[in-house]
């Protein structure tokens, strides 16, 4: 039971991280004056953040 709960919690965390990243990229791409360089920089930050969150969740497990 505990193993199943932790798996569900990990999945929810990953989904939230991906959703946040999509929102951040959408905002960056539709913003005024956004350039390709700014969008790429924002995307790189988002990917690093997701990796950090997933690593943190895995280390807790």
C-alpha positions, 0 to 999 in steps of 0.5 A: 500500500505504501509503495503504491501511494509513493508511486502515485505521489511521484507521478503527480509531482512529475505531472505538476512539474511538466505542467508548470514547464509548459505554462512557463514556455507558453508565457515566454513564447507569447510574450511581447519582445520574446526572442528565440534566445530568450525562449531557449534560455527559459526552456533550458531553465525549465528542463533543469528545474524538472530534473532537479524536482525529479531527482529530489523525489527519487532521493526521497524514495 
